Amino acid sequence: MLQSLSYSIDFIQDEARQLVQKGAVGRQQPIYTLCKYIPAREWASVEAELETRGFLLRDRISDLMGREDWDND
């Protein structure tokens, strides 16, 4: 029997940051864009965690990522 992974908000935010840094997604794209990079069988768990934390799939990835620190300021 396959077990579904539980995705924490920290894990989801880290994944989003990595995808933005690699240029795979943009900060202004909606959160649902991340579903391309998370296995389909796990997306329901991710979506549930986002909903629990008050995020909508149409919110921007930058909203999910939160505050960013810049080294070159």
N, C-alpha and C positions, 0 to 999 in steps of 0.2 A: 504494500500500500504506500502510495506517495504521500508525503507530508508537505503541507504548504509552509513556507517560511514566513516568519513574522517580521515585517519590516518596520523598524523604528523611524521616527521622524528624523533623527540624526543621520541614519543611514541614507534615507531618501535625499536629504539636503546635501550630504557629501557626494552622492552619485550625481546630483544636479550640478554641483560645483565642478566636478571632474569633467562632465560633458561640456559645460560652458568653456572651461579652460582649454579643452581639446578642440573647441570650435564645432562640435557636433550639433549643438543647439545654441540658440541665442537667448540672452537674458529676457528679451521682450516676447518670446514665444509663450503660448499657454502651457500650463503644467501638463496637460494631456499629451503633449509632444513626447514626454518621457516614456510613454507606453511602448514606443518603438524600441527602447533599450532595456526593457524589463520583460522577462518571459511572460507570455499571455496568461499562463496558469497562475502566476504570482500577482498579476495586476490588480485583482480584486482585493488582495491584502493591502497593497499600496494605496489603492483608492480609499479603502476603509480607514486607514491611518490618517490620510490627508483630511478626510471628512471629519474625523474625530478632532483634529487639530484646527478645524475651521477654514481649511483651504478648499476652494472650488477648482475644478479642473480647468476652468477658463481663466483663472488667475495667472499672472505672469510668473515665469520661473524666477525672476528677480525677487518677487515677493516671498517665494519659498526659500530662497537662498539666504535671505535676511541681510544683516550687516556684513559688509566686506571690508577688509583691511588692505590698504595698498602700500606696497613697500617703497614706492618712488615718490611719496608725498613730501 
